[in-house]
Amino acid sequence: MSSVRKSYPFQAGHLRKAIRSLMISSALLVIILLMPGCKGHPSHQADPGNTIPVEDMLGRKTKVPAKIESIVGIGPGALRLLVYMQVTDRVAGVE
């Protein structure tokens, strides 16, 4: 009896290449679909004339809007600090 090796269209090497190609294509598709959301809506961008320069404890400088309409507390104890500052009417969310 002779040993005949059958050739399947999806051998290990071909299957790995197909999966890798599918994963790369999927990742690129997700990136392309999410990129328009990174720009932001023009109404949510601060007006350069109505900003206040702020520097944090690490020396990083940024500008924040002069009038804050909503606040999101991030981190443990954030909501408590917002209550201490009496700005609970502006709280939009807490992480």
FIKESE-323355 format. One record per residue: residue number from 1; residue in one letter; x, y, z of N, C-alpha, C, O in turn. Coordinates in Angstrom, 3 decimals, always signed. Atoms other than C-alpha are relative to their C-alpha. Example, Ala and Ser with C-alpha at 12.3 -4.5 7.8 and 13.67 -1.06 7.14 Angstrom:
# residues 2
     k   r        n.X        n.Y        n.Z       ca.X       ca.Y       ca.Z        c.X        c.Y        c.Z        o.X        o.Y        o.Z
     1   A     +0.890     -1.190     +0.000    +12.300     -4.500     +7.800     +0.900     +1.200     +0.000     +1.936     +1.181     +0.665
     2   S     -0.820     -1.190     -0.060    +13.670     -1.060     +7.140     -0.770     +1.090     +0.730     -0.261     +2.198     +0.899
***
This chain:
# residues 95
     k   r        n.X        n.Y        n.Z       ca.X       ca.Y       ca.Z        c.X        c.Y        c.Z        o.X        o.Y        o.Z
     1   M     +0.827     -1.159     +0.000     +0.000     +0.000     +0.000     +0.884     +1.239     +0.000     +1.749     +1.400     +0.861
     2   S     -0.828     -1.193     +0.072     +1.495     +3.266     -1.005     -0.648     +1.119     +0.814     -1.869     +1.246     +0.907
     3   S     +0.469     -1.105     -0.827     +1.229     +6.255     +1.192     -0.216     +1.217     -0.890     +0.732     +1.768     -1.449
     4   V     +0.343     -1.157     +0.824     -0.562     +9.033     -0.645     -0.391     +1.139     +0.938     -1.312     +1.017     +1.746
     5   R     +0.285     -1.152     -0.849     -0.537    +12.394     +1.016     -1.018     +0.888     -0.706     -0.803     +1.342     -1.829
     6   K     +1.028     -0.834     +0.578     -3.670    +14.345     +0.405     +0.328     +1.472     +0.241     +0.812     +1.847     +1.309
     7   S     -0.251     -1.424     -0.114     -3.355    +18.042     -0.217     -1.331     +0.711     +0.203     -2.231     +0.627     -0.634
     8   Y     +1.216     -0.738     -0.301     -6.011    +20.184     +1.403     +0.216     +1.471     -0.342     +1.326     +1.981     -0.193
     9   P     -0.171     -1.409     +0.378     -6.652    +23.738     +0.235     +0.360     +0.889     +1.187     +1.008     +1.919     +1.001
    10   F     -0.302     -0.813     -1.178     -6.392    +25.070     +3.810     +0.980     -0.736     +0.891     +0.603     -1.252     +1.943
    11   Q     -1.029     +0.590     -0.835     -3.151    +23.695     +5.128     +0.411     +1.023     +1.049     +0.002     +2.182     +0.988
    12   A     -0.352     -0.850     -1.140     -1.588    +25.141     +8.271     +0.592     +1.335     -0.429     +0.193     +2.376     +0.092
    13   G     -0.631     -1.238     +0.441     +0.565    +27.708     +6.473     -0.962     +0.932     -0.688     -0.942     +2.140     -0.451
    14   H     +0.975     -0.806     +0.721     -2.216    +28.895     +4.212     -1.052     +0.572     +0.953     -1.492     +1.711     +0.793
    15   L     +1.001     -0.444     -0.954     -4.663    +29.116     +7.103     +0.542     +1.141     +0.854     -0.177     +2.105     +1.116
    16   R     -0.606     -1.075     -0.787     -2.264    +31.241     +9.182     +0.068     +1.295     -0.803     -0.222     +2.370     -0.279
    17   K     -0.077     -1.193     +0.847     -1.737    +33.625     +6.268     -1.379     +0.606     -0.203     -1.527     +1.828     -0.195
    18   A     +1.360     -0.499     +0.196     -5.479    +33.895     +5.687     -0.520     +0.693     +1.259     -1.161     +1.740     +1.173
    19   I     +0.446     -0.597     -1.257     -6.172    +34.606     +9.364     +0.733     +1.311     +0.244     +0.117     +2.296     +0.652
    20   R     -0.786     -1.222     -0.190     -3.351    +37.166     +9.556     -0.498     +1.102     -0.926     -0.634     +2.254     -0.513
    21   S     +0.504     -0.976     +0.962     -4.623    +38.889     +6.420     -1.373     +0.528     +0.417     -1.641     +1.723     +0.288
    22   L     +1.326     -0.404     -0.460     -8.178    +38.952     +7.788     +0.097     +0.914     +1.215     -0.647     +1.890     +1.307
    23   M     -0.157     -0.822     -1.196     -7.033    +40.396    +11.124     +0.538     +1.388     -0.356     +0.071     +2.390     +0.184
    24   I     -0.560     -1.292     +0.414     -4.969    +43.136     +9.459     -1.066     +0.816     -0.729     -1.202     +2.016     -0.492
    25   S     +1.068     -0.703     +0.727     -7.842    +44.015     +7.132     -1.066     +0.517     +0.960     -1.551     +1.638     +0.802
    26   S     +1.009     -0.412     -0.979    -10.283    +44.142    +10.060     +0.496     +1.177     +0.824     -0.255     +2.121     +1.072
    27   A     -0.565     -1.095     -0.791     -7.959    +46.367    +12.104     +0.026     +1.298     -0.804     -0.319     +2.360     -0.284
    28   L     -0.036     -1.190     +0.844     -7.491    +48.773     +9.202     -1.408     +0.559     -0.220     -1.598     +1.775     -0.230
    29   L     +1.378     -0.439     +0.193    -11.245    +48.902     +8.616     -0.513     +0.724     +1.241     -1.162     +1.763     +1.122
    30   V     +0.429     -0.643     -1.248    -11.909    +49.740    +12.282     +0.657     +1.366     +0.144     -0.008     +2.332     +0.517
    31   I     -0.711     -1.276     -0.101     -9.247    +52.478    +12.238     -0.595     +1.019     -0.972     -0.825     +2.171     -0.605
    32   I     +0.549     -0.909     +1.007    -10.635    +53.984     +9.038     -1.391     +0.479     +0.404     -1.721     +1.648     +0.205
    33   L     +1.347     -0.391     -0.390    -14.195    +53.965    +10.398     -0.020     +0.905     +1.226     -0.942     +1.706     +1.376
    34   L     -0.019     -0.812     -1.211    -13.200    +55.575    +13.716     +0.696     +1.345     -0.175     +0.509     +2.234     +0.655
    35   M     -0.752     -1.237     +0.180    -10.966    +58.331    +12.324     -0.878     +1.251     -0.109     -0.509     +2.273     +0.469
    36   P     +0.806     -1.225     +0.072    -13.771    +60.791    +11.447     -0.484     +0.471     +1.374     -0.711     +1.666     +1.561
    37   G     +0.442     -0.379     -1.339    -14.857    +60.744    +15.109     +1.066     +0.692     +0.813     +0.746     +1.307     +1.831
    38   C     -1.090     -0.620     -0.747    -11.455    +61.982    +16.267     +0.078     +1.502     -0.205     +0.682     +2.207     +0.604
    39   K     -0.088     -1.426     +0.310    -11.883    +65.401    +14.697     -0.768     +0.841     +1.001     -0.310     +1.921     +1.375
    40   G     +0.818     -0.753     -0.939    -14.596    +66.538    +17.068     -0.949     +0.931     -0.724     -0.709     +1.327     -1.865
    41   H     +0.997     -0.892     +0.566    -17.591    +68.693    +16.438     +0.437     +1.433     +0.242     +0.897     +1.750     +1.340
    42   P     -0.450     -1.383     -0.159    -16.832    +72.388    +15.849     -0.641     +0.719     +1.186     -0.012     +1.593     +1.781
    43   S     +0.650     -0.682     -1.117    -19.349    +73.442    +18.505     +0.591     -0.422     +1.341     +0.410     +0.277     +2.338
    44   H     -0.608     +0.456     -1.254    -17.447    +71.431    +21.142     +1.416     +0.532     +0.187     +2.008     +0.320     +1.245
    45   Q     -1.341     -0.536     -0.119    -14.141    +73.168    +20.474     -0.065     +1.377     +0.648     -0.969     +2.168     +0.382
    46   A     -0.003     -1.257     -0.739    -13.227    +76.065    +22.711     +0.304     +1.170     -0.927     +1.108     +1.061     -1.853
    47   D     -0.267     -1.244     +0.722    -13.307    +79.579    +21.330     +1.311     +0.569     +0.533     +1.425     +0.778     +1.741
    48   P     -1.303     -0.449     -0.479     -9.698    +80.857    +21.491     -0.061     +1.278     +0.822     +0.814     +1.501     +1.659
    49   G     +0.087     -1.239     -0.743    -10.851    +84.222    +22.847     -0.564     -0.159     +1.397     -0.376     +0.732     +2.226
    50   N     +0.641     +0.209     -1.302    -12.734    +82.769    +25.842     +0.647     -1.140     +0.768     -0.054     -2.009     +1.287
    51   T     -0.704     +1.063     -0.717    -10.062    +80.555    +27.408     +0.884     +0.588     +1.083     +1.233     +1.768     +1.061
    52   I     -0.888     -0.368     -1.106     -7.940    +80.658    +30.543     +1.200     -0.944     -0.046     +1.007     -2.159     -0.104
    53   P     -1.164     +0.888     -0.027     -4.341    +79.341    +30.547     +0.131     -0.645     +1.380     -0.033     +0.017     +2.405
    54   V     -0.132     +0.763     -1.244     -3.781    +76.632    +33.180     +1.286     -0.816     -0.076     +1.627     -1.357     -1.127
    55   E     -1.211     +0.821     -0.089     -0.571    +74.912    +34.322     -0.174     -0.971     +1.159     -0.502     -0.557     +2.271
    56   D     +0.170     +0.992     -1.062     -0.695    +71.650    +36.289     +1.281     -0.148     +0.812     +2.262     +0.555     +0.568
    57   M     -1.152     +0.173     -0.897     +1.726    +70.418    +38.961     +1.226     -0.555     -0.708     +2.336     -0.441     -0.188
    58   L     -1.136     +0.522     +0.758     +3.913    +68.744    +36.322     +0.553     +1.028     -0.975     +1.508     +0.747     -1.699
    59   G     -0.480     -1.056     +0.882     +4.353    +72.016    +34.443     -0.607     -0.022     -1.387     -0.185     +0.741     -2.256
    60   R     +0.657     +0.045     +1.304     +2.093    +71.079    +31.525     -0.965     +1.162     -0.109     -1.718     +1.443     +0.824
    61   K     +0.851     -1.167     +0.204     +0.299    +74.083    +30.075     -1.089     -0.321     -1.017     -0.849     -0.987     -2.024
    62   T     +1.130     +0.177     +0.908     -3.111    +74.070    +28.436     -0.952     +1.165     +0.180     -0.731     +2.029     +1.029
    63   K     +1.024     -1.034     -0.130     -6.128    +76.296    +27.964     -1.339     -0.676     +0.218     -1.646     -1.688     -0.412
    64   V     +1.334     +0.521     -0.269     -9.591    +75.663    +29.344     -1.010     +1.103     -0.274     -0.668     +2.283     -0.195
    65   P     +1.019     -1.026     +0.244    -12.852    +77.434    +28.505     -0.224     +0.854     +1.252     -0.136     +0.356     +2.375
    66   A     +0.235     -0.908     -1.124    -13.595    +80.453    +30.682     -1.270     -0.387     +0.752     -1.343     -0.234     +1.972
    67   K     +1.239     +0.420     -0.641    -17.098    +79.146    +31.354     -0.135     -1.518     -0.145     -0.273     -2.032     -1.255
    68   I     +0.119     +1.460     -0.006    -17.312    +75.468    +32.332     -1.478     -0.350     +0.170     -2.123     +0.089     +1.122
    69   E     +1.418     +0.360     -0.051    -20.733    +73.970    +31.629     -0.237     -1.386     +0.586     -1.283     -1.634     +1.185
    70   S     +0.176     +1.353     -0.536    -20.173    +70.316    +32.580     +1.343     -0.558     +0.444     +2.394     -0.192     -0.081
    71   I     -1.203     +0.583     -0.594    -17.689    +68.268    +34.614     -0.192     -1.507     +0.087     -1.283     -1.988     +0.394
    72   V     -0.015     +1.446     -0.197    -16.795    +64.576    +34.626     +1.072     -0.305     +1.029     +2.238     +0.039     +0.837
    73   G     -0.944     +0.363     -1.044    -15.169    +63.264    +37.792     +0.650     -1.336     -0.331     -0.041     -2.332     -0.546
    74   I     -0.731     +1.222     +0.332    -12.447    +60.686    +37.089     +0.898     -0.369     +1.168     +1.684     +0.451     +1.643
    75   G     -0.864     +0.497     -1.061    -10.805    +58.597    +39.772     -0.738     -0.113     +1.326     -1.844     +0.402     +1.489
    76   P     +0.637     +0.193     -1.306    -11.536    +57.599    +43.355     -0.108     +1.329     +0.751     +0.847     +2.104     +0.791
    77   G     +0.217     -1.213     -0.787    -12.999    +60.392    +45.473     -0.310     +1.236     -0.821     -0.442     +2.324     -0.259
    78   A     +0.230     -1.169     +0.847    -13.661    +62.664    +42.495     -1.351     +0.639     +0.284     -1.455     +1.864     +0.347
    79   L     +1.327     -0.547     -0.257    -17.367    +63.041    +43.207     -0.011     +0.749     +1.333     -0.645     +1.797     +1.454
    80   R     -0.078     -0.666     -1.303    -16.612    +63.929    +46.821     +0.639     +1.381     -0.142     +0.165     +2.349     +0.454
    81   L     -0.657     -1.287     +0.206    -14.241    +66.692    +45.686     -0.913     +0.979     -0.731     -0.912     +2.174     -0.432
    82   L     +0.936     -0.866     +0.713    -16.859    +68.041    +43.295     -1.100     +0.508     +0.936     -1.550     +1.647     +0.804
    83   V     +0.988     -0.424     -0.991    -19.377    +68.138    +46.158     +0.610     +1.059     +0.912     -0.052     +2.046     +1.234
    84   Y     -0.678     -0.992     -0.842    -16.833    +70.000    +48.334     +0.109     +1.353     -0.709     +0.024     +2.403     -0.073
    85   M     -0.118     -1.246     +0.764    -16.417    +72.562    +45.532     -1.362     +0.590     -0.357     -1.433     +1.646     -0.985
    86   Q     +1.374     -0.428     +0.239    -20.235    +72.907    +45.330     -0.298     +0.209     -1.483     -0.871     +1.225     -1.876
    87   V     +0.270     -0.054     +1.438    -20.402    +72.185    +41.585     -0.803     -1.221     -0.458     -0.679     -1.655     -1.603
    88   T     +0.758     +1.195     +0.337    -22.788    +69.217    +41.691     -1.011     +0.253     -1.116     -1.420     -0.683     -1.804
    89   D     +0.945     -0.306     +1.080    -25.149    +71.031    +39.311     +0.640     -0.123     -1.380     -0.067     -0.168     -2.386
    90   R     -0.715     +0.117     +1.291    -22.476    +70.736    +36.583     +0.527     -1.404     -0.262     +1.120     -1.641     -1.314
    91   V     -0.534     +1.358     +0.161    -21.610    +67.045    +37.076     -0.743     -0.714     -1.117     -1.964     -0.863     -1.068
    92   A     +0.589     +0.718     +1.121    -22.185    +65.164    +33.814     +0.218     -1.502     +0.135     -0.506     -2.292     -0.470
    93   G     -0.266     +1.422     -0.169    -20.713    +61.846    +34.902     +1.149     -0.227     +0.949     +1.918     +0.687     +1.248
    94   V     -1.078     +0.394     -0.902    -18.373    +59.983    +37.230     +0.488     -1.360     -0.439     -0.305     -2.256     -0.729
    95   E     -0.572     +1.293     +0.383    -16.009    +57.182    +36.362     +0.120     -0.871     +1.229     +0.580     -2.009     +1.137
***
